[in-house]
């Protein structure tokens, strides 16, 4: 873990398989070609994200499906 800001993230994220952060890192993920799982606050570029839950069995299965879909989507691009 590295504590820093988005500039540090852009520097240290090269070679990563996945970024998990808020919507403000979308340009970094796009620039580096890394899938982005949006979590935290703010998430302003996805509809209905405020209603999403990652708690309990149902939330965990949803998280795993979201991760799987991100990786499937990144392989087709």
C-alpha positions as CSV (number, residue, x, y, z in Angstrom):
1,X,0.0,0.0,0.0
2,X,1.2,3.4,-0.9
3,X,-0.3,6.5,0.7
4,X,-0.6,9.4,-1.7
5,X,-2.8,11.3,-4.2
6,X,-4.0,10.6,-7.7
7,X,-0.6,11.8,-9.1
8,X,1.1,9.1,-7.1
9,X,-1.5,6.6,-8.2
10,X,-0.7,7.3,-11.9
11,X,3.0,6.8,-11.2
12,X,2.7,3.6,-9.2
13,X,-0.2,1.9,-10.9
14,X,1.7,0.9,-14.0
15,X,1.6,-2.9,-14.4
16,X,-1.4,-3.3,-12.1
17,X,-4.2,-5.7,-13.1
18,X,-7.0,-3.7,-11.4
19,X,-7.7,-0.3,-9.8
20,X,-10.2,0.0,-7.0
21,X,-11.0,3.6,-6.3
22,X,-13.6,6.3,-7.0
23,X,-14.6,7.9,-10.3
24,X,-11.8,10.5,-10.1
25,X,-9.3,7.8,-11.2
26,X,-11.2,7.0,-14.4
27,X,-8.8,9.0,-16.6
28,X,-5.8,7.3,-15.0
29,X,-7.3,3.8,-15.6
30,X,-8.1,4.7,-19.2
31,X,-4.6,6.1,-19.8
32,X,-2.9,3.0,-18.4
33,X,-5.4,0.6,-19.9
34,X,-6.3,-0.9,-16.5
35,X,-9.8,-1.9,-15.5
36,X,-11.4,0.3,-12.8
37,X,-13.8,-0.9,-10.1
38,X,-15.4,2.2,-8.8
39,X,-15.8,2.2,-5.0
40,X,-16.0,4.9,-2.4
41,X,-17.1,8.5,-2.9
42,X,-17.6,10.2,-5.3
43,X,-18.9,8.0,-8.0
44,X,-20.5,10.4,-10.5
45,X,-20.2,8.5,-13.8
46,X,-22.4,5.5,-13.0
47,X,-26.2,5.4,-12.6
48,X,-27.6,3.7,-9.5
49,X,-24.3,3.1,-7.8
50,X,-25.6,4.6,-4.6
51,X,-28.1,1.7,-4.3
52,X,-25.4,-1.0,-4.8
53,X,-24.4,-3.1,-1.7
54,X,-21.3,-5.1,-1.2
55,X,-22.3,-6.4,2.2
56,X,-23.2,-10.0,3.1
57,X,-23.6,-13.0,0.8
58,X,-25.6,-11.2,-1.9
59,X,-23.2,-8.2,-1.9
60,X,-20.1,-10.5,-2.1
61,X,-21.5,-12.4,-5.1
62,X,-22.3,-9.0,-6.8
63,X,-18.8,-7.9,-6.2
64,X,-17.4,-11.1,-7.7
65,X,-19.6,-10.7,-10.7
66,X,-18.6,-7.1,-11.1
67,X,-14.9,-8.0,-11.0
68,X,-15.4,-10.9,-13.4
69,X,-17.2,-8.7,-15.9
70,X,-14.5,-6.0,-15.7
71,X,-11.8,-8.6,-16.5
72,X,-13.9,-10.1,-19.3
73,X,-14.5,-6.6,-20.7
74,X,-10.8,-5.7,-20.6
75,X,-9.9,-8.9,-22.5
76,X,-12.1,-8.0,-25.4
77,X,-10.7,-4.5,-25.9
